[in-house]
Amino acid sequence: MPGLFGVFYSSKERVKNDLLGQMADIMRHQPGLGSETKSWPGFGAGRVHLGIFQPKPQPVPDAEDRYHLWLDGELVNRQELCKGY
């Protein structure tokens, strides 16, 4: 099933990629689903996806590499939302 997942550690230990891969494998119960993972000290996360709505690799960092954004799903009112900005 496509979706987002993550794990927090109370220590600053880096989340192991093997653990994140296992989490992705559990969610990826049908062929054709892709996945991406990323880890930092104390936190790791990822997504399992169809690669249709957001095909580019994620997470997407901001210019200072301080914030990282994952997006799962489709923005159905994107044009309406953009009008306000």
N, C-alpha and C positions, 0 to 999 in steps of 0.2 A: 504494500500500500504506500503510495507517495506520501511524504510528510517530512517534518523537521524533528530532530532529536538532539539531545545534549546531555552532558554530565558536568556537575560541579564537584570540585574537591575542596575541602577546607584548607588543605595545604597548598603550596605553590608548585606542587609536583605537576609536571606536564602530563596530560592525558595521553595514553599510548594509542598510536594509530591502529594497533591490532584490536583494541577494545572498540574504537569507533567503527572499524570495519565490520566487526561482529554485530554491532548494533544495526548497521546498514543492511547486512545480510538478513537479519531477522525481519526487517521491514520489507525487504525486496523479495516478495513471495511469488512474483510472476516474471517471466522472461521479458527482456527489453527495457527494464527500468535502470536508470543510471543513478550514480550516487557521488557525492563529494563530501569530504570531511576536512576539518581544520582544528588544530589544537593550539592552545596557549597555556602558560602556567596556570593551573587551577581550573581550566575550563576547556571543554572540547565539544564540538557540535558538528552537525552535518545535515544533509537532506537526501532523500530518495525521491526521484522525479521521473516523469515521462520524457522530459527534454523537449516539450512542445511549447509551453507558455514562456518559460525562461530558459532558453537553451544555453546561454552563456554560463561559464563557470561561476560558482558562488562559493563563499560570500564575496560581496563587492565592498571593498574598503573605501572609506572617505579619503580625502586628499592627504590627511595627516596620519593615516593608517591607525586611527584611534577607535573608530567605530566600524563594524562590519555588518552588512545587511544580507539576510537570506530572504528570499521571497518564494512562497509556495502557493500555487494557484494562479488564478487569472483575475486581473482587474477589469471588470466588465464595464465600468463607467469611467474609464481613463480620460476620455476627451472632456467629459463634464468636470472631472476633478482638475484638469489642467487649465480650464478657463479661469479659475480663481487665482491662478498664479501667473 
